[in-house]
Amino acid sequence: MEDGPYKYIRDGNGKVSRLIRIGTRKSQLARIQTDSVADKLKELYPDITLEIVGMSTTGDKILDTALSKIGEKSLFTKELENALEKNEVDLVVHSLKDLPTTLPPGFTIGAVLKRENPHDAVVLHPQNAGKTLETLPENSVIGTSSLRRAAQLKKRFPHLEFKDIRGNLNTRLKKLDEKADFAAIILAAAGLKRMGWENRISQILEPEDCMYAVGQGALAVEVRARDIDILEMVSVLHDSDTVLRCIAERAFLKRLEGGCSVPVAVNTEVKDSQLYLTGAVYSLDGSDSLKETMQTSVAAAAAAVAAADKSSEEVDERVQRVGVTASKISGEAQDRAERLGVDLANLLLSKGAKEILTVARQLNDAR
């Protein structure tokens, strides 16, 4: 049954409930992530019926090419957004790090959930059990398809070699375990944790070894910007610290015009009402880099609901900050977070970040 834009469903007992369709990638991790969001919504809104719609994306289909070579920002999101646009689904769950800093018109991130551990993890080949990146033998091959990880780790561990490895988590672990091609692979700790594979984590990389990607470890719910009721429904999932950290990170990346094809890394922390952002850019081999830290006060963020004069903000594309709509979190704190990201990027640009990234981009294109 349909009533305007809403879909309703009648169960066996004749009870009618509103149907909300959630789009997701088909990989096991994507399904686990989507199910976790669906469970939270179900708990908060017991009267709705949720239906999960799985789809394959371009990124899931092109498995023989390094991500950074495909050069398409919306690799894992385009098909999902098409379904959202055509009203085939009502919301889509993504890993925030897959979402470009500028979303197509008409879409917004209506929720950024509490961040899982954002750091990278080392998963060793079983025969290297007990070792660390430091103690692996000379010329050991490490698998990663991320320019950001490779650039930082080449500089930090010059005795290691780095090669591309693609595929979802299951595929990568299989490639590691069943062949002798890789001594270890680098994966996001968050994904391994969500899959229940924490026992495979041999080492968590601290910021001094490897800073993480923008948005890493956070889940995002993307919705149609005009769907005020859906926006309202998912907005309760927002975690304010994660929102502020990710707005700062995304603003930093956006100002640098970085994406999958350049090595940009961040580290953020909210402590005593201060938001700290460390950001860095690297040459492909990590030999050339710029890294700075800045902070700003986000004291107002503690007030979960924005001041009255802010609460009348129209929920339209004007109040998105780097694609995020979070009307229940202090607008001033969000503005400060965004400003922090832009200011830090400007500082790095003034020190020559543009040149480093341009060369990285050209070298990567030529590979």
Buried (B, 14 or more C-beta within 10 A) or exposed (E): EEEEEEBEEEEEEEEEBBBBBBBBBEBEBBBBBBBEBBEBBBEEBEEBBBEBBEBEBBBBEBEEEBBBBBBBBBBBBBBBBBBBEEEEBBBBBBBBBBBBBEBBEEBBBBBBBBBBBBBBBBBBBEEBEEBBBEEBEEEBBBBBBBBBBBBBBBBBBEEBBBBBBBBBBEEBBEBBBEEEEBBBBBBBBBBBBBBEBEEBBBBEBEBEBBBBBBBBBBBBBBBBBBBEEBBEBBBEBBBBBBBBBBBBBBBBBBBBBBBBBBBBBBBBBBEEEEBBBBBBBBBBBBEBBBBBBBBBBBBBBEEEEBEEEBEEEEBEBEBBBBBBBBBBBBBBBBBBBBBBBBBBBBBBBEBEBBBBBEBBBEEBEEE
